[in-house]
Amino acid sequence: MKNHRTEDNADHGARGSEGSAGLLTEKPLTPAQRARRERLCEAARTLASEGGYSAVTMRAVAQRASVGPATVYRYFSSKDHLIADVHAQRSLDVLAEFAARPPRHKRAADRVAAVFRRMLAAAAEDPELAAAGVAAINSADPTASSAEFWNQKIMASYMRIALRDEEVGDSAALGELLGHVFFSLMCGLSTGRMTLAQANASMDRAIALTLH
């Protein structure tokens, strides 16, 4: 997807004393700053769910969160940074659900499939939010994408829950590979080019080919 660089996607991080700080940047925050950032994320998430990528502007987020636009820029350097952070938090929420109730299948491949099926279902449950996340991560904004975050904190964690102590070779490389497949399928889901059933079937095939 093309990135349309607008005022919302310009770098305004230097405006605020906190600087841009979110899940993807991991700058330390005080409890009050963290609560404020979470309020901004919730506002952006609601806007994205209601109207997708175009509905999320820094001004609209500020209005929804009852703060000034400059406050948004203290925490997020751009619209894409903010949306990507919301998407990252959604992934962490699904991860927490799995940590509380991990899949119980006997075969590793079945447990991995269960994990990815839940991830795809989360995207299908809120396609506008998923589409906004895809657009932000695909943008040219470096603050909107962190390979280290997605590979180490998201995919590696999902794989640990699914694989448990079972030895399957290089689990990190496996998680990274399946993560690429998942992202491709999420693009299909969020644009309406694939149904959830089709995405699940493709994911199952990829897992079957990599986990024998």
RODO-2510 file (C-alpha; in nm, 4 decimals, decimal comma):
residues 212
     n   res          X          Y          Z
     1     m     0,0000     0,0000     0,0000
     2     k     0,1224     0,3480    -0,0775
     3     n     0,2134     0,5829     0,2020
     4     h     0,0562     0,9270     0,1634
     5     r     0,2823     1,1520     0,3649
     6     t     0,0681     1,4224     0,5232
     7     e     0,0868     1,6506     0,8239
     8     d    -0,0214     1,3527     1,0362
     9     n     0,2697     1,1456     0,9070
    10     a     0,5336     1,4157     0,9385
    11     d     0,7894     1,3847     1,2145
    12     h     0,6839     1,6018     1,5056
    13     g     0,8533     1,4049     1,7838
    14     a     1,0724     1,6973     1,8850
    15     r     0,7684     1,9032     1,9863
    16     g     0,7205     1,7377     2,3223
    17     s     0,9406     1,6779     2,6227
    18     e     0,8568     1,3074     2,6401
    19     g     0,9544     1,2403     2,2783
    20     s     0,7798     0,9636     2,0884
    21     a     0,7209     0,6702     2,3195
    22     g     0,5206     0,3566     2,2571
    23     l     0,5422    -0,0195     2,2471
    24     l     0,7568    -0,0092     1,9349
    25     t     0,9987     0,2510     2,0728
    26     e     0,9967     0,1372     2,4361
    27     k     1,0995     0,4681     2,5925
    28     p     1,0410     0,4766     2,9702
    29     l     0,7218     0,6460     3,0870
    30     t     0,5892     0,7536     3,4218
    31     p     0,2556     0,6017     3,5335
    32     a     0,0768     0,9248     3,4377
    33     q     0,2420     0,9323     3,0943
    34     r     0,1601     0,5657     3,0385
    35     a    -0,2052     0,6265     3,1246
    36     r    -0,2151     0,9207     2,8845
    37     r    -0,0551     0,7167     2,6063
    38     e    -0,3061     0,4363     2,6616
    39     r    -0,5902     0,6866     2,6323
    40     l    -0,4500     0,8085     2,3018
    41     c    -0,4182     0,4503     2,1755
    42     e    -0,7750     0,3713     2,2749
    43     a    -0,8959     0,6788     2,0879
    44     a    -0,6987     0,5784     1,7778
    45     r    -0,8241     0,2210     1,8005
    46     t    -1,1862     0,3358     1,8162
    47     l    -1,1395     0,5674     1,5192
    48     a    -0,9690     0,2934     1,3161
    49     s    -1,2451     0,0438     1,3967
    50     e    -1,5069     0,2981     1,2903
    51     g    -1,3477     0,4228     0,9704
    52     g    -1,0175     0,2515     0,8981
    53     y    -0,6848     0,4152     0,8224
    54     s    -0,8211     0,7416     0,6845
    55     a    -1,0322     0,8051     0,9952
    56     v    -0,7246     0,8216     1,2184
    57     t    -0,5697     1,1668     1,2194
    58     m    -0,3647     1,3183     1,4979
    59     r    -0,6260     1,5927     1,5382
    60     a    -0,9133     1,3434     1,5535
    61     v    -0,7259     1,1353     1,8105
    62     a    -0,6595     1,4457     2,0188
    63     q    -1,0267     1,5424     2,0089
    64     r    -1,1421     1,1905     2,0990
    65     a    -0,8949     1,1752     2,3900
    66     s    -0,9745     1,5322     2,5022
    67     v    -0,6177     1,6578     2,4704
    68     g    -0,4384     1,9053     2,2474
    69     p    -0,2752     1,7869     1,9209
    70     a     0,0703     1,8649     2,0622
    71     t     0,0111     1,6051     2,3340
    72     v    -0,0370     1,3311     2,0745
    73     y     0,2947     1,4215     1,9109
    74     r     0,4729     1,3954     2,2454
    75     y     0,4035     1,0237     2,2410
    76     f     0,3852     0,9357     1,8729
    77     s     0,5925     1,0906     1,5978
    78     s     0,3331     1,0210     1,3283
    79     k    -0,0057     0,8753     1,2498
    80     d     0,1572     0,5541     1,1261
    81     h     0,3589     0,5221     1,4460
    82     l     0,0393     0,5535     1,6505
    83     i    -0,1608     0,3039     1,4442
    84     a     0,1250     0,0517     1,4443
    85     d     0,1450     0,0819     1,8222
    86     v    -0,2277     0,0128     1,8505
    87     h    -0,1811    -0,2919     1,6279
    88     a     0,1095    -0,4091     1,8451
    89     q    -0,1042    -0,3794     2,1580
    90     r    -0,3803    -0,5853     1,9956
    91     s    -0,1231    -0,8570     1,9237
    92     l    -0,0111    -0,8486     2,2871
    93     d    -0,3730    -0,8781     2,4029
    94     v    -0,4196    -1,1939     2,1938
    95     l    -0,0877    -1,3236     2,3266
    96     a    -0,2087    -1,2726     2,6847
    97     e    -0,5223    -1,4726     2,6047
    98     f    -0,3074    -1,7608     2,4840
    99     a    -0,0755    -1,7397     2,7832
   100     a    -0,3806    -1,7778     3,0092
   101     r    -0,5342    -2,0590     2,7999
   102     p    -0,2655    -2,2225     2,5848
   103     p    -0,3662    -2,4739     2,3152
   104     r    -0,3808    -2,8330     2,4434
   105     h    -0,3374    -3,0278     2,1196
   106     k    -0,0905    -3,3170     2,1294
   107     r     0,0921    -3,2335     1,8048
   108     a     0,3080    -2,9229     1,7809
   109     a     0,1708    -2,8458     1,4341
   110     d    -0,1848    -2,8465     1,5690
   111     r    -0,0910    -2,6141     1,8556
   112     v     0,0825    -2,3732     1,6177
   113     a    -0,2196    -2,3839     1,3860
   114     a    -0,4486    -2,3022     1,6798
   115     v    -0,2370    -1,9978     1,7634
   116     f    -0,2413    -1,8600     1,4103
   117     r    -0,6108    -1,9318     1,3702
   118     r    -0,6800    -1,7125     1,6734
   119     m    -0,4559    -1,4379     1,5331
   120     l    -0,6364    -1,4476     1,1997
   121     a    -0,9721    -1,4485     1,3762
   122     a    -0,8692    -1,1336     1,5651
   123     a    -0,7963    -0,9623     1,2327
   124     a    -1,1290    -1,0784     1,0875
   125     e    -1,3179    -0,9568     1,3957
   126     d    -1,2136    -0,5973     1,3273
   127     p    -1,1195    -0,5690     0,9578
   128     e    -1,1043    -0,1872     0,9574
   129     l    -0,8519    -0,1910     1,2425
   130     a    -0,6560    -0,4684     1,0725
   131     a    -0,6485    -0,2742     0,7449
   132     a    -0,5262     0,0367     0,9262
   133     g    -0,2507    -0,1661     1,0901
   134     v    -0,1417    -0,3136     0,7577
   135     a    -0,1316     0,0323     0,5977
   136     a     0,0751     0,1763     0,8826
   137     i     0,3251    -0,1102     0,8944
   138     n     0,3625    -0,0988     0,5158
   139     s     0,4382     0,2725     0,5241
   140     a     0,7860     0,4173     0,4817
   141     d     0,7800     0,5467     0,8393
   142     p     1,0574     0,3677     1,0358
   143     t     0,8766     0,4297     1,3657
   144     a     0,5799     0,2236     1,2437
   145     s     0,7670    -0,1038     1,2053
   146     s     1,0079    -0,2823     1,4354
   147     a     1,1322    -0,6222     1,3196
   148     e     1,2898    -0,6797     1,6607
   149     f     0,9590    -0,6160     1,8379
   150     w     0,7516    -0,8381     1,6091
   151     n     1,0028    -1,1223     1,5910
   152     q     1,1232    -1,1291     1,9509
   153     k     0,8237    -1,0113     2,1516
   154     i     0,5348    -1,1297     1,9381
   155     m     0,6235    -1,4220     1,7131
   156     a     0,8802    -1,5782     1,9447
   157     s     0,6333    -1,5584     2,2333
   158     y     0,3552    -1,7157     2,0292
   159     m     0,5873    -1,9965     1,9250
   160     r     0,6955    -2,0632     2,2845
   161     i     0,3330    -2,0998     2,3892
   162     a     0,2520    -2,3276     2,0953
   163     l     0,5646    -2,5444     2,0996
   164     r     0,6037    -2,5668     2,4777
   165     d     0,9224    -2,7695     2,5319
   166     e     0,9011    -2,9639     2,2081
   167     e     1,2156    -2,9534     1,9931
   168     v     1,1437    -2,8535     1,6334
   169     g     1,4776    -2,7124     1,5228
   170     d     1,5221    -2,3370     1,4871
   171     s     1,1977    -2,2138     1,6422
   172     a     1,2967    -1,8475     1,6000
   173     a     1,3466    -1,8885     1,2249
   174     l     1,0234    -2,0883     1,2045
   175     g     0,8328    -1,8143     1,3843
   176     e     0,9771    -1,5470     1,1591
   177     l     0,8862    -1,7435     0,8459
   178     l     0,5314    -1,8168     0,9601
   179     g     0,5017    -1,4540     1,0681
   180     h     0,5623    -1,3445     0,7097
   181     v     0,2936    -1,5855     0,5900
   182     f     0,0542    -1,4558     0,8536
   183     f     0,1116    -1,0935     0,7570
   184     s     0,0453    -1,1734     0,3920
   185     l    -0,2797    -1,3451     0,4858
   186     m    -0,3798    -1,0573     0,7102
   187     c    -0,3373    -0,8263     0,4105
   188     g    -0,5768    -1,0488     0,2167
   189     l    -0,8283    -1,0545     0,5006
   190     s    -0,8189    -0,6806     0,5641
   191     t    -0,8746    -0,5970     0,1969
   192     g    -1,1543    -0,8490     0,1493
   193     r    -0,9549    -1,0543    -0,0989
   194     m    -0,9680    -1,3599     0,1257
   195     t    -1,2236    -1,5078     0,3598
   196     l    -1,1253    -1,6229     0,7067
   197     a    -1,1716    -1,9845     0,5934
   198     q    -0,9333    -1,9312     0,3005
   199     a    -0,6757    -1,7622     0,5223
   200     n    -0,6937    -2,0449     0,7764
   201     a    -0,6510    -2,3043     0,5021
   202     s    -0,3435    -2,1282     0,3634
   203     m    -0,1933    -2,0925     0,7100
   204     d    -0,2572    -2,4598     0,7826
   205     r    -0,0772    -2,5575     0,4613
   206     a     0,2241    -2,3434     0,5489
   207     i     0,2429    -2,5005     0,8957
   208     a     0,2083    -2,8517     0,7553
   209     l     0,4973    -2,7857     0,5154
   210     t     0,7261    -2,6497     0,7858
   211     l     0,6323    -2,8718     1,0803
   212     h     0,6253    -3,2400     0,9878
***
